[in-house]
Amino acid sequence: MTDPNTGGFVWTPALRAVCYAALRSVRERAGADMAAFFEWLSEDDGLVMRAQNGWTGNNLVDRLRVKSGDDSLAGYAVSIGEPVIVADLRTETRFRVPAALLDQGAITGVAIVVGHPDAPLGVIATHWRRSVNVGDPAVEAIVAIADDLAVTLSNMDDGG
């Protein structure tokens, strides 16, 4: 179901549970320390964190917003429409790294668009609190989970 105020999803407990389960799978399959789902709202409104797994401290779900484009890893992934791998967030220059991410101690990151790049539903952002050489198996696992999540979100939005 679409929220008439945001144009995004209505975040029911069932929808959040689906996202949390996907993020648990991402962490397990990629060996990551933390993962988050950012819902794509629009080019103007950017993205908002709707679920997280492994983040510490203050709960940023529904509160952490990032702009599209080069204002964040998630926004950058949407703008280029393909997976983004970051070896070291502390020295990244392609986009601005939000302070909230650095506060979590994130060093390495991967962002994968959920849904078609021309009509994104969101982004799965996965991070490690250590330097990791993210290889194809980890990226492929996250892409597979993102693809499954896109189908599930679309089906739930259609009432299925």
C-alpha positions, 0 to 999 in steps of 0.5 A, a space after each residue: 500500500 502506498 502512503 499518500 503523504 510520502 508516495 512511499 510504502 506504508 510501513 506496517 509491522 509486516 513490511 518492517 519484518 520483511 526488511 529486518 529479515 532481509 537485513 539479517 540475511 545480508 549480514 549473515 551471508 556477507 559477514 557484515 557488521 551492519 546493514 540498513 534499508 533506505 527507502 527511496 522517496 524521490 529525487 527531491 526528498 532522497 532516502 530515509 532509513 526504514 530498517 537496520 540491523 547491527 547499528 548501535 546506539 540511537 535508533 535512526 529508523 525513520 529519522 535518518 534521511 539522506 539526499 540523493 546524488 553525491 550526498 550519501 552512499 545510498 544516494 550515490 548508488 541510486 544516481 549511478 544505478 549499480 552496486 557501489 563498493 567503498 574500500 574506506 569510507 574515511 577517505 571516500 571522495 565520490 560522495 559525502 559520508 554521513 556522520 551517523 555512518 562514521 559514528 557507527 565505526 563503519 569503514 568498508 561499505 557496499 550499496 545495492 539498489 533494490 528494484 530497477 535502477 530506473 524505478 528504485 524502491 530503495 537501497 540496501 547499505 551494508 557495512 563492516 567496522 573493519 577493512 574488508 576486501 569485498 569480493 564478488 560472492 558478498 556482492 552477489 549475495 547482497 544483490 540476490 537478497 535485494 532482488 528478492 526484497 524488491 519482488 516482496 515489496 512490490 507484491 506487498 504494495 500490490 496487496 499481495 
